[in-house]
Amino acid sequence: GKRVEISGTGATSGTAPAMRGGMWATVATIAVAQDAAGIARAILEVDDTDPTNFEFYFNGVPTELDDTVEILRMNSIREINLQSTRIQPRKYQVLDEEGVPRAMREDDVFAFRAGNVKVSDSPTVSFSTPFGMREYPAWGGVIAAWEDGTMTNHKWRCTANQEPGWSFAFHDDRHWPLAVEQDVSCCPWRDPDKLWQEGLNAKWIWAKGSPLTTAVYCRFRWTPGPMDAEDGWVPVNSLLSVIGITVSTSTINVEVSTPRTGLEMACMGIGAKNELRPPTPGEVFQNGATIVSSGPEVQWNLYNTDTTRRFPDDRGMEALAWYNRSEIVVWEQCRDRCDEHPDCAMIDYWARGTFRAADWIGGPPEDPTDAEVCKLMGPPKVYTETAKWPVEADDEVLNYRADEVTTSQLVPFTGLVFPGAQYSFFCGARDENEGIISRWQDVEDSRMRITTLGCFNCGITPYPQMKFHGGWADRTHIGLIVSLDRKGRLYCYAASDTGLTPETTTLKTLGVLTNMDRGTPVNILVPSEEQRASGFALPLEAGAAYATYCFTEDDEGGTADEEAIAATRRTFLTPSLTVPIATMTVVQSEPSLLDGSVTVTTDIIVSSKGTVYCDLRPATGPESFDTPIPAALRTVGARAEALQAEGLARIEISTEVQDSASWCTGEEADAQGEVSAEYPWPHVTVMDTSTTYSTADMLIYVDKPGWVYCIMYLWVDSPVYLRPATPLPDVLRTVCEHGEPLCIKIEQKNFGGSLQLQFTNLKPGSLYDSYCYGEDIPLTGGVSRFRMNFEAVHSTQTTFATRGPKPDDFTLECLAGAPCQLQGFRGSNRSEELSARDSVLVREKPCKNRCRACAGRSDEWGKGARCSAVSR
């Protein structure tokens, strides 16, 4: 589900010719940061007692000091003021022959002449060290860095001899020796604050020879790519994925992931005002925080629960091993046996009943006894009808698969970051064993801009500050879980959500008063039971939007101002009294076109008497992914009445959008009072849903206290869509209790009401079914009196479609490692080809252990496939 940008705007990125010396086959280039006038910039420092004894040229044209700079852009985490340094900001113009701004070319040349006046006084410099005064050779030196990635290092050429035309691009410098990189220990008087070591990988350079050299001439012919790249490193695309970043007041954690094991991953931060350019991969590792990747983890997932007479899927697969009930008591023991087997990737476990060899259709590959309950198998395969085997009606078989899941890791950055400040973070990766490293372009693409929390005067407020920990809403109350940063009084109040902040007097008069201690979270009911009993507070309305506000004060006279009250605003939606119609079936839908308007007539059979609401929404574009909430359909949709159960409702809807899709909801007639008062168990009703590429949100209503379990099942999508069966209540509960990742358990001990759930780590472009199960609070001994039955669980079935490409969409399959050309795709408005404003979503189609060598022999389980001498 990673978004991959096709191209950017305002940047020149792509592939440049190979670097000299055979370093890389191709080099990813970073855009030259020039302005509209073609002006580019650099920073430099000269080690000389006379800083004016220096000349800097671009293609023979002298450069100027940049007098607009106050804060030096040195890729540092902290701000560096120009006035406190000897560093010179320079600017120059990159123009073509006609004076028009252009991009850098490989025939462009940077050149400088640097002097070393201090050697005229003495060949050495006296410098104070912890061991006393010491003498050091009086070397001259220059260090510089450019916006385009150029920097001073051993790839420059320097000489002590001045030659005619030495600063121009046409000058032949092939006979000039390479520059000498100077170690920082050579000249300890330089860079006392280590400004050049914080973010840039530039080096101090000079010509070969004696420290007595009073002037040198240096040149560099521009080449694309990071200049600090070392020989032997090969740049590779997409070594790691940056998932997100967590920001606090003074610490930052970057969440990254990679399928590789033992990969070094590093992230570095740069102050927003201090960025000269994106850091090179070498600079990320020189200045950033580093961790080593742990690689993918094996995650066991429940794929199917079989309680039917015949089950296709993989039950015809050859068993790697069988185990009986005397060896295996719970499915985890079967899983452990699979983990010990080198070829095992899937298991069948009989939670109830045992395998019956006599019932196998066509004969099993082995002949286990009738006592086996654990079957070990290799990777999943697809089989035909002949591969089915019967399951007795009272059996229950669970199919688990071991999936390799790429997990995320945190790169902690604990550098000098300030509260309330802006930073950019960049990440890269490398593997010393393979000699590979992230491309410079990938480092730039990993950029994350953040603002740290807080401010320099945080906590110095004259009133107690409230922290919101959570909340909920039922039909009679809104619950707030809050705490204060100091002892004080808290007044909280709920009103219809108008967007207007209430006055302080309103909050103190109508709000619920709570005396709070420092840091202790408290659950507050708004309105309070006392207010409701006295008639002081009006009852909340069902299906209505409310906003809560809170006001704080302390004994020292500190009171929250209007801005602080507005910051406490939280919105809630109380549950509706309507009962959704359980089943609606579209039996006919006829569109007609008249004068450019589309009218759709839809006939729907409903399972119970009630009202049906339908609306037309665009079938393409961003809106097509969003399922409308029932309240929206009831507000704007057309309506029709179904006068009896299993009756027909006919709805006509008109729209000017010809490419449309219809959405419908329904509610039972005469539904008053408790939604599920007829049920003895805590009944779960799904109120609202939404999805992203990898998450699904579900708003449910529970009518009384109890335990609630909700689980997600993935549809099979290849070779055809196959919906998983509704789970038995006991199976759903058991799977959740054993830690199924796609299951959420909620303990509602004190009240029912609305609950917001979120399922994560879902596959993009996939279908899921969710089911919920409720039971009352267990009595002594862990036994619940009332539990949802199979029909009640089935009534909660909700289908989710995660965003992303689906197998039946217009998609393109590509082979990893081979070129893949995008053809026939349209842009966001469906009428143009892809452009810089469009993105492509890439979804991995795993094939774990799918291909294996057949050694020239046909596979008897290959269903007619032939063995080829060549595989790709």
ABEGO torsion letter per residue (X at the ends): XBBBBABBBGBBBEBBBBBBGGABABBBBBBBBBBAAGBBBBBBBBBBABAABBBBBBGGBBBBBBAABABBBAGBABBBBAAABABBBBBBBBBBAAGBBBBBBAABBBBBBBBBAAAAABABBBBBBAAEBBBBBBBBBBBBBBAAGBBBBAABBBBABBBBGAABAABBAAABBBBBBBBAAABAABGAAGAAAAABABBBBBBBEBAABABBBBBBBBBBEBAABBBGBBBBBGABBBABBBBBAABBBBBBBBABBGBBBBBBBBBAAABABBBBAAAAAAABBBBBBAEBBBBBBBABBBABABBBEAAABBBABBBBAAABABAAAAAAAAAABAABABBBBBABEBBBAAABBGEBABBBBAABABBBBBBBBBBBAAABBBBBAABBBBBBBBBBBBBBBBBBBABBBBBGBBBBBBBBBBBAAAGBBBBAAAAAAABBBBBBBEBAABGABABBBBBBAEBBBBAABBBBBBBBABBBBBBBBBBBBAGBBBBAAAAAAABBBBBBBBGBBBBBBOBBAAAAAAGABBBBBBGBBBBBBBBBBBAAGBBBBAAAAAAABBBBBBBBABBBBABBBBABBBBBBBGGBBBBBBBBBBABBEBBBBBBBBABEAAAABBBBAAAAAAABBBBBBABBGBBBBBBBBBABABBBBBBBBBBBGBBEBAAAABABBBBBBABBBBBAABBBBBBBBABBEBBBBBBBBBBAOABBBBBBBBBAAAAAAAAAAGBAABBBBBBAABBEBBBBBBBGBBBGBBBBBBBBBBBBBBBGGBBABBBBAAAAAAABBBBBBBEBBAABBBBBBBBGBBBBBBGBBBAAGABBBBAABBBBBBBBBBBGABBBAGGBBBAAAGGBBBBABBX
